[in-house]
Amino acid sequence: MTGIDYSQKIPNNVDLASDKRLQRALERWQPDYINWWRDMGPSDFNENDVYLRTAVSVERDGWAHFDYVKMPDYRWGIFLTPHEGERQIGFGDHFGETAWQQVPGEYRNWLRRLIVTQADTEPASVEQQRLLGLTAPSLYDLRNLFQVNVEEGRHLWAMVYLLHSYFGKDGREEADELLQRRSGNADQPRILTTFNEPCEDWLSFFCFTMFTDRDGKYQLLSLAESGFDPLARSCRFMLTEEAHHMFVGQTGIARVVRRTCEVMNEHPDACPSEHGAIPLEMIQRYINFWAASSLDLFGAEVSSNSANFFAAGLKGRAYEDKYEDHLVKDDCYELERWDGERITREQVPLRNAMNEVLRDGYVDENLKGVEYWNRECEKAGIPFRFAYPHRRFNRTIGEFAGARFDPQGNAVSEADWQAGQRVWLPTPEDKAYVKSLMRPVTEPGKFAGWIAPPLRGINSQAADFEYVKL
């Protein structure tokens, strides 16, 4: 089934009505989810009509429908891409075997852990961003924020369906706990550190959707290769929705850069902050922070877990089909190691370096995004270039955790690190200035002075389209 059945209380394309026990369990979870959304979702806008896209099919063409909807009424549901005949496991020790339609008993705990960790990121980001609507720079941006939020909520539904369907009582308990943890809460924090970081301004939001959501893309790409077929099919459709989130981040930062360049050309002898724009050096510091934090999400460079997940056929490499060897039993990966004084290089089994393989693809994609921003400076004739920070910089997980490196990857002393932080990372003054710019703009077609309008509207709408009815 590729079309989605919207006649059900829970929209789905998995024939949920044929499994009454599962249907009742998910319908019992649904009110708790709505209560969580009202408590922890976008603040103050639940009664407003928002121009949102809703999935109506899992096909690539014509999969989404745009219309006004109140967010608590959004039809969150369960959507899997269709079966691909007799799909085979594409990597690891089970390479070539028929993909599993049920959870293999020997991998039950590992698989549940992967699903819960992925699931926990979805409500966490909604919680991090819940107050941003109050300071949106335009109705266009407000609508994009809410689109990201409702789709993160739907991705939570995708993982909860798997927990309820395939993990029995343990899965139901895990699903309940996903609504009990809170981003930044000292007693019940979200699982991953980045999803407990404050996201209190729109520059942070754009960096988050650029870097942190791109990590999400690569995690989903690796899980979309899974030998557990329901997980793979869930993640493939999630990737379709995830693309918009990264679009919001990449183009959002580009628009901030464009506006700053305009102000610099209009007032060449003044600092952009004197005219309500965000200085390019300040934008770079925000990029440095969120890029480094998001690199941590891939885990340690050398990981027995990543080796186990690959061997078991649970989590592959992004775009596994592009590789010739899907077993990698004898291959090695050359890693940097840090002994506290110098960097050496070491060959490690490739299976143990799967986190780093995934991070390599992620970094390459981010470098292209940075060049996209640099072209904004070039077009404006501004001699400034953004740089993606070295993967050794400001890390808290893995080989370089707690070590002191500058954004170019050079080792520095503790004293130089303390002095350099004001140049490399957002300062309290930076944060105060950026927050001072966060004033809502609610007139259709108008934008805050620190950000340029988009090049085109959502779904080909006019520049003054009323994306959110306030």
C-alpha positions in Angstrom: 0.0 0.0 0.0 1.5 3.4 -1.0 -1.6 5.6 -0.3 -2.4 6.6 3.2 -5.7 5.7 4.9 -6.9 8.9 6.6 -10.3 7.3 7.6 -8.6 5.8 10.6 -8.0 7.5 14.0 -4.3 7.0 13.3 -3.5 7.6 9.6 -1.4 4.8 8.3 -0.4 2.7 5.3 0.4 -0.5 7.3 -3.2 -1.9 7.6 -3.3 -1.0 11.3 -7.0 -2.0 11.4 -6.2 -5.6 10.9 -4.3 -5.8 14.2 -6.9 -4.7 16.8 -4.6 -5.2 19.8 -1.9 -3.0 18.3 -4.4 -0.5 17.1 -5.9 -0.2 20.7 -2.4 0.2 22.2 -1.5 3.0 19.8 -4.8 4.7 20.3 -4.2 4.7 24.1 -0.8 6.3 23.5 -2.2 8.9 21.2 -3.9 11.1 23.8 -0.6 11.2 25.9 1.2 12.3 22.8 -1.3 15.1 22.2 -1.0 16.2 25.8 2.8 16.2 25.4 2.4 18.3 22.2 0.2 20.8 24.0 2.6 21.0 27.0 5.9 20.9 25.2 5.2 21.7 21.5 5.3 25.2 19.9 4.2 27.6 22.6 1.1 29.8 22.1 0.2 28.8 18.5 -2.0 25.6 18.9 -5.1 27.5 17.9 -3.7 29.1 14.8 -4.1 27.9 11.2 -0.8 27.0 9.7 0.0 26.3 6.1 1.5 22.8 6.4 2.3 19.9 4.2 0.9 16.5 5.1 1.9 13.2 3.6 -0.7 11.6 1.5 1.4 9.0 -0.2 4.9 7.4 0.2 5.6 7.8 -3.5 8.3 10.3 -4.5 5.9 12.2 -6.8 2.9 13.9 -5.3 3.4 12.6 -1.8 2.4 15.8 0.0 -0.6 18.0 0.3 -0.5 21.6 1.5 -3.4 23.3 3.4 -4.2 25.2 6.6 -4.4 23.1 9.8 -4.2 23.7 13.5 -1.1 21.8 14.8 -2.9 19.7 17.4 -5.2 18.5 14.6 -2.3 17.6 12.3 -2.8 14.0 11.1 0.3 12.3 12.5 0.5 8.8 11.3 2.5 5.7 10.4 4.0 5.6 6.9 6.4 3.0 5.6 7.7 2.7 2.0 6.3 -0.3 0.2 7.8 -3.8 0.3 10.5 -4.3 -2.3 9.7 -8.0 -3.0 12.1 -10.4 -1.3 14.6 -7.8 0.0 18.0 -9.1 1.1 20.3 -7.9 3.9 22.9 -5.8 2.2 25.9 -5.9 4.6 27.5 -7.6 7.5 27.6 -11.3 8.6 24.1 -11.9 7.3 24.8 -10.4 3.9 22.5 -11.9 1.2 20.1 -13.4 3.7 16.4 -12.5 3.5 15.6 -9.3 5.4 13.8 -9.9 8.7 10.2 -9.0 9.1 10.3 -9.8 12.8 13.0 -8.9 15.4 15.7 -11.5 15.6 15.8 -12.7 19.2 19.6 -12.5 19.5 19.6 -8.8 18.4 16.5 -7.7 20.3 18.2 -5.5 22.8 20.6 -3.9 20.3 17.7 -3.1 17.9 15.6 -1.6 20.6 18.4 0.6 21.7 18.9 1.9 18.2 15.2 2.6 17.8 14.8 4.3 21.2 17.9 6.5 20.6 16.6 7.7 17.3 13.1 8.2 18.6 14.3 10.3 21.5 15.8 12.9 19.2 12.5 13.7 17.6 10.5 15.1 20.6 13.7 16.5 22.0 14.2 19.0 19.1 10.5 20.0 19.4 11.1 20.8 23.1 14.3 22.8 22.3 12.5 24.9 19.8 9.1 25.4 21.5 9.5 29.1 22.3 11.0 30.2 19.0 7.6 31.0 17.4 7.4 34.0 19.7 10.3 35.7 18.0 9.9 34.5 14.4 11.4 37.0 11.8 8.5 36.4 9.4 5.4 34.3 8.8 7.4 32.4 6.3 9.9 31.4 8.9 7.2 30.8 11.5 5.6 28.3 9.2 8.9 26.6 8.4 9.5 26.2 12.2 6.1 24.6 12.6 6.6 22.3 9.6 9.9 21.0 11.1 8.1 20.5 14.5 5.1 18.5 13.2 7.4 16.3 11.1 9.7 15.6 14.0 6.5 14.6 15.8 5.6 12.3 13.0 9.1 10.7 13.1 8.4 10.0 16.7 5.3 8.2 15.7 7.3 6.1 13.2 9.6 4.8 15.9 6.8 4.3 18.5 4.9 2.1 16.0 8.0 -0.1 15.8 8.3 -0.3 19.6 4.7 -1.1 20.0 4.6 -3.6 17.1 7.7 -5.6 17.7 8.9 -5.2 21.3 5.8 -6.1 23.4 5.6 -4.7 27.0 9.2 -3.4 26.9 8.4 -1.4 23.7 5.3 0.1 25.2 7.2 1.2 28.3 9.9 2.7 26.1 7.2 4.6 24.1 5.8 6.0 27.3 9.2 7.1 28.5 9.8 9.0 25.3 7.0 11.4 26.4 8.4 11.7 30.0 12.0 12.8 29.3 12.5 16.5 28.7 15.2 18.4 26.8 17.6 20.1 29.3 15.9 18.6 32.3 18.4 17.8 35.0 16.5 14.8 36.3 15.1 13.3 33.1 17.2 14.7 30.2 17.1 13.5 26.6 19.6 10.7 25.8 22.0 12.7 23.6 23.8 15.8 24.8 23.2 18.0 21.8 19.5 17.6 22.3 19.7 19.1 25.7 21.5 22.3 24.5 19.4 25.5 24.6 18.1 26.7 21.2 16.9 30.1 22.2 17.3 32.2 19.0 16.8 31.8 15.3 20.5 31.8 14.4 20.9 28.8 16.6 17.8 27.2 15.1 19.2 27.6 11.6 22.5 26.1 12.7 20.6 23.3 14.4 18.6 22.4 11.3 21.7 22.7 9.2 24.1 20.5 11.3 22.0 18.5 13.8 19.3 17.6 11.4 22.0 16.6 8.9 23.3 14.2 11.5 19.8 12.9 11.7 19.8 12.4 7.9 23.0 10.3 8.1 21.7 8.2 11.0 18.5 7.6 9.1 20.5 6.7 5.9 22.4 4.1 7.9 19.2 2.7 9.5 17.5 2.6 6.1 20.0 -0.1 5.2 18.9 -2.2 8.2 18.3 -5.9 7.8 15.2 -5.4 10.0 12.9 -4.4 7.1 10.2 -2.4 9.0 12.9 -0.1 10.4 14.5 0.3 7.0 11.2 1.1 5.4 10.2 3.6 8.1 13.5 5.5 7.8 13.4 5.7 4.0 10.2 7.7 4.2 11.5 9.8 7.1 14.3 10.9 4.9 11.8 12.3 2.4 10.5 14.7 5.1 13.9 15.3 6.6 15.2 17.1 3.5 13.1 20.2 4.2 14.6 20.5 7.7 18.1 20.9 6.2 16.8 23.2 3.6 15.5 25.5 6.3 18.9 25.5 8.0 21.1 26.0 4.9 19.0 28.7 3.3 18.2 30.3 6.6 21.9 31.0 7.3 22.4 32.1 3.7 19.6 34.6 4.2 21.3 36.0 7.4 24.6 36.2 5.5 22.9 37.9 2.5 21.3 40.6 4.8 24.6 41.2 6.6 26.4 41.7 3.3 23.8 44.1 2.2 24.2 46.2 5.3 28.0 46.1 5.0 27.7 47.4 1.4 25.3 50.1 2.5 27.5 51.2 5.5 31.0 50.2 4.6 32.6 52.1 7.5 30.4 50.7 10.3 30.0 47.4 12.1 26.9 45.6 10.8 25.7 45.4 14.4 25.3 49.2 14.4 22.6 48.7 11.8 20.8 45.7 13.2 22.6 42.9 11.3 24.6 40.0 12.6 28.4 40.3 12.0 29.8 37.6 9.8 32.4 36.7 12.5 29.6 36.2 15.0 27.8 33.9 12.5 31.0 31.9 12.2 31.2 31.4 16.0 27.6 30.0 16.0 28.6 27.7 13.2 31.6 26.5 15.1 29.6 25.7 18.2 26.7 23.8 16.5 29.0 22.0 14.0 31.2 20.6 16.7 28.3 19.6 19.0 26.6 17.8 16.1 29.9 15.9 15.2 29.6 14.3 18.7 26.3 12.7 17.8 28.1 10.1 15.6 29.8 8.7 18.7 33.4 7.7 19.3 35.8 7.1 16.4 36.5 3.6 17.5 33.4 1.8 18.6 32.7 -1.8 19.3 29.0 -1.0 19.2 29.3 0.2 15.6 31.2 -3.0 14.7 28.5 -5.1 16.4 25.6 -3.3 14.7 27.3 -3.6 11.3 28.1 -7.3 11.7 24.6 -8.0 12.9 23.1 -6.3 9.8 21.3 -3.8 12.0 22.9 -0.5 10.9 24.9 -0.1 7.7 26.8 2.6 6.0 25.0 5.5 4.3 24.5 4.6 0.7 25.7 1.0 1.3 25.1 0.1 -2.4 28.0 2.3 -3.5 30.5 0.0 -1.8 31.9 -3.1 -3.4 32.7 -5.0 -0.2 29.7 -5.4 2.1 31.4 -7.7 4.6 34.6 -5.6 5.4 35.9 -8.4 7.6 39.6 -7.7 6.8 39.6 -4.0 5.8 41.1 -1.3 7.9 40.6 2.5 8.4 43.4 4.9 9.2 42.4 7.0 12.2 44.0 9.9 14.0 44.8 9.1 17.7 45.6 11.7 20.3 47.9 10.8 23.3 47.6 14.2 25.0 50.8 15.5 23.4 50.8 14.6 19.7 48.7 13.1 16.9 49.5 9.7 15.5 47.8 7.6 12.9 46.7 4.1 13.4 45.0 1.4 11.4 41.9 0.0 13.0 39.4 -2.6 11.7 37.0 -0.9 9.4 34.0 -2.3 11.3 35.1 -0.6 14.4 35.4 2.7 12.5 31.8 2.8 11.1 31.0 5.9 13.1 33.9 7.7 11.4 32.9 6.4 8.0 29.5 7.9 8.5 31.0 11.1 9.9 33.2 11.4 6.8 30.2 11.6 4.5 28.5 14.1 6.8 31.5 16.4 6.9 31.8 16.4 3.1 28.2 17.4 2.8 28.6 20.2 5.3 31.6 21.5 3.5 29.4 22.0 0.4 26.9 23.9 2.6 29.7 26.2 3.9 30.7 27.0 0.3 27.0 27.8 -0.4 27.3 30.6 2.2 30.6 31.8 0.9 29.0 32.3 -2.5 26.6 34.8 -0.8 29.7 36.8 0.3 31.2 36.5 -3.2 28.1 37.7 -4.9 28.0 40.7 -2.6 31.7 41.5 -3.1 32.5 40.9 0.6 36.0 39.4 1.1 35.0 37.0 3.9 35.0 33.3 3.9 33.2 31.0 6.3 35.1 27.8 7.4 33.8 24.5 8.7 35.7 23.8 12.0 38.1 20.9 12.1 36.6 17.7 13.6 39.1 17.9 16.5 37.6 21.3 17.7 35.6 21.5 20.9 34.7 17.8 21.0 33.2 16.2 24.1 32.9 12.6 22.8 35.6 10.4 21.2 39.3 10.7 20.6 39.5 14.4 21.1 37.1 14.8 23.9 38.2 17.6 26.3 41.4 18.2 24.3 42.3 21.7 23.2 42.4 22.4 19.5 41.6 25.6 17.6 39.1 25.6 14.7 41.9 24.7 12.2 42.7 21.6 14.2 45.9 22.8 15.8 46.7 21.8 19.4 46.7 24.8 21.8 47.5 25.3 25.4 44.9 25.6 28.1 45.7 29.3 28.3 45.4 29.8 24.6 42.1 27.9 24.6 40.7 30.1 27.3 41.7 33.2 25.4 40.6 31.9 22.1 37.1 30.9 23.1 36.0 34.5 22.7 37.1 34.4 19.0 35.9 30.9 18.3 32.7 30.3 20.1 29.6 32.5 20.9 30.3 34.8 23.8 27.7 36.0 26.3 27.8 39.3 24.5 27.1 37.6 21.2 24.2 35.7 22.6 22.8 38.9 24.2 23.1 40.8 21.0 21.5 38.0 18.8 18.6 37.7 21.4 18.1 41.5 21.3 17.3 41.1 17.5 14.7 38.5 18.1 11.5 40.5 17.7 8.6 38.9 15.9 7.5 40.2 12.5 3.9 39.1 11.8 2.8 41.1 8.7 2.7 38.9 5.6 5.6 39.6 3.3 7.6 41.5 5.9 10.9 40.3 7.4 13.1 41.3 10.3 16.0 43.6 9.5 18.6 40.9 10.3 17.5 38.4 7.6 16.8 38.6 3.9 13.6 37.3 2.3 13.7 33.8 0.7 14.3 33.5 -3.0 10.9 31.8 -3.4 7.9 30.9 -1.3 6.7 27.5 0.0 4.7 25.6 -2.6 5.2 28.5 -5.1 3.2 30.9 -2.9 3.5 34.7 -3.3 5.9 36.7 -1.2 3.1 38.1 0.9 1.3 34.8 1.4 -0.2 34.4 4.9 1.6 31.3 6.0 0.2 31.5 9.6 -3.1 33.1 10.4 -2.6 35.1 13.5 
